[in-house]
Each structure stands twice: as C-alpha cells, then as structure tokens.
Amino acid sequence: MIELPQRREENGCSMAAEVLHSCGEVRLQVRGTSMLPTLWPRDRLTIQFTQFEPVLPGDIVLYARQDRLFIHRVTQKSDRAGSRFLVTRGDAMAEADPPVLAAELLGKVISVHRCGNVIEPDREFSVSRRLVGMLLCNSGLLRGMALRLHAWRVRSGQSDVVFRLNETAME
C-alpha cells in the first residue's frame, strides 16, 4: 500500500511535468534549503519548459527523479553522442547530484517571486556566494539563523531589504 504523502509527491511531480509540457510554464513554491542563498523557502519560481540543447552551466533547472522534483544549478553539461546529461548541484550542497538525463529535465527557472519582487536568477555564481552557500550547508546554526531572519523579513513586509539574486554586494 502506498502512503498518502508519497502519493501526493508522485501526483505533484506528474502534474508539474504535464503542465510544463502542455502549457510551457508552471509556478512552484520552494520548500527546501539546498539552493540557499539563491533560493529561499516560500519563493515562488516561474519555470519554463525547455529542451536539453539550450541549457547551459549556471542555469537553474527543474528535473524529476523517482517521483520527486528537484531544482538545482547546472554545473556541467555533456552533449556528446550517446552521452547527454547534466551535472547539477544545490548551491548549499557539498556534492553534485547523480547525472541528470535529458529525459529527466523538465524546465528552467526564469524568474523568482519574493516579497512582491520579481527577480531574474543570475547564471553567474560568484565565489563569495558559493562560500555563503557552503557555510549554510555545513552549519545548522547559521542556516537556522538565516532562515529565521528571512522569515522575519517576509512577515514584516520588508521587501526592500530582501536578499537579492543579483546583489552586487556579494560579488
């Protein structure tokens, strides 16, 4: 017997894939922390259907694997005959994901909606931003503090002091 949460994940995954294929675009809300500091929980992402060919390293992509959805950054692309896959990793993750096959790719993040702002994700991922991601990945205390600060900013409506994807102070 399949448990209800597992069935909900499977249905959500297949529904997102179906909407992307038929409508070309879907909006999903971030739940995890693997893409900190680029994406924060409760950010709403606009994801556009894409084929394998136009995806480049630095793009943030949505892919499906084992009835789950993942949104991670492309770090490498292999487009040789018989070997078409992407290497992805969450910005706050220490290791890369297993290779993403072209058939698993669903779409590319084209915008992030956060606190009333629409932000276009940067393809460039600076060394300082990567360092912040690694700190948040390896320190539960820092991650917890950053998430509480972000939640407070969202609740208090301080959209002018929101972490931005294209923030030059982090460069």
Secondary structure, DSSP 8 states (H G I E B T S, - for coil): ---HHHHHHHHHHHHHHHHHHHHSEEEEE---STTTTTS-TT-EEEEEE--STT--TT-EEEEEETTEEEEEEEEEEEEETTEEEEEEE-TT-SS--S-EEGGGEEEEEEEEEETTEEE---S---HHHHHHHHHHHH-HHHHHHHHHHHHHHHHHT-GGG---TT-GGG-
